Amino acid sequence: MTTDASGLTQLGAPTPIPADPARAVLERVPNPHPDALYLARFSAPEFTSICPVTSQPDFGHLVIDYAPADWLVESKSLKLFLQSFRNHGAFHEDCTVYVAKRIAETIAPRWLRIGGYWAPRGGIPIDVFWQTGPAPAGLWVPDQGVPGYRARG
């Protein structure tokens, strides 16, 4: 099996964290099994951004599920893209949906969903969910496995 990594600009090279999500380069690679219906999952349990009002840090756990079509998300570029939010001011809803839309735009998957499970801000946790539409018939879609916030213990 061969993998076409031509055209990738970040994999295999030292790459600084982008200063802003809009400037981050999200890359893709050909799906070696475009005929197969399957689910790929990325989990980012240490996602961070900044509150746009208070500039305080926000902490989230993003779970990204997608059924690839012709393209896969190149994981190093995804890591750098997600890290670019570290000093970016945006509400939880904006961060979560923006991530999903950028991925969908880049790879045009058969289906994509994201769960953004955010640590409490002002004592209230905010969970954000978005998907491109109904899951394709026959796709196994496991639970995202992130429990709701229960405080300590």
N, C-alpha and C positions, 0 to 999 in steps of 0.2 A: 504494500500500500504506500502510495506517495502522497505528500501534502504539498499543495502549491502555496508557498509563502511569498511569492513574488509580489512586489508592490507594498509590502509591509514596511513601515518607516520606524517602528519603535521596538519590535521584537529583536532581541539579540544585540541591542545597543543601549548604552546608558541614556536614559531619557528623563529629563526633569519633570516634576509634577506641574501640570499646566496651572496657570494662575487663576483661571476662570473656566467654568464648564463650557461656555460658548466657544472658547478657543481650544478645548481639548479635542484631539483627533481620535475618533472611535473607528477602529478598523475591523475588517471582516476577512474571512477566508472561505474558500469554497467548501460546501458540505460534501463530504465523501459519500454520503448516503441520502441524496435528495429524494429518492423514491420511498424511503422508510418514514413512517409516522412515529416519531419519538419525541420525548421531552428532555430538554437540557435545563439544568438549574444552576444559577449562580446565587450564592448566599454571601452577603456582606454584613457580618454582625457588628462591625465597628465603623459604620458610616457616620461621618460627622459633617455638620454645616454650621452656619452662624445664624442666629436670630436676626432678621433684618431690622428689628426695632431696638433691641437691647444690646446687640453684638455679643451676647452670651453664646457659648457653644451648645449645640443640639446634638443628641446622639440617637442614632437609629439603627435598626437591623433591616436591611433590604433583602428580600427574596425575589429573584427574577426567574420565572419559568417561561420557556418558549419552545414551540415546536418549529424547528428549522425548516426552511424550504431550500433555496439554493445556497444560502450563506449561513455561516456561524459567526458569532462574536469572537474576535481575537481577544483572549483573556488579559494579556498585559495592557492593551489599550483600554479595556474596560476598567481595570484597576486604576490606571492613571486618570481616566475620566471621573471615576467615583472619588478619587482623592482630590480632584480639582474643586470639589465642594467644600473642602476643609475651611477655607477662608471666605466662602461665598455666602452672602446674606440672602436667605429665602425661607419662606414658610415651609413647613413639613409637606403640605399638599403639593406645593410647587416643585420641590425637590423630587418627590416620588414620581409624579406624573412626567416631569421633564426627563428624568432618566429613562422611563419606559418609552416615551415618544422618540427620543434620540435613538434608542436601540431599534425600535420598529422602523424608523426612517432609514437606518443604516443597513439592516439585513432583510427587511420585508419578510418576516416570519409568517408561517401559516397561522400562528396564534401566539400571543404573548400576554402574560399577566405579571403584575408586580404587587407585592405586599410590602408596605413601609410600616414597620412597627417601631414607634418612636418612644423614647423615654419621656417621662412626664415633664411638662413645662407648666409652671404655676400649679403643680399638683394634679394636672390632667394629662394622661397619656393620649396621644393622637395616633391612630392607626389609619393608614391610607391605602386603598386598594383600587387598581385600575386594570382593565384588560381590553384587548382589541375587539373582542366579541365572544360568542360562545366557543368553547373548546371543540375542536374537530371530533366527529364521531369516531369512537374507537381509541382515542388518545387517553392513556392512563395519566391522570393528574392527581398525584398524591397531595395530601394536606401539607401546608407549608411548614408545619411543625414548630411554629413560634407561639408559645403560650401568651395569653393576654397578660397585661401588667398586673401584678399582685403585691406590690410593695416588697418589703423585705420578708424573707422566710417563706 
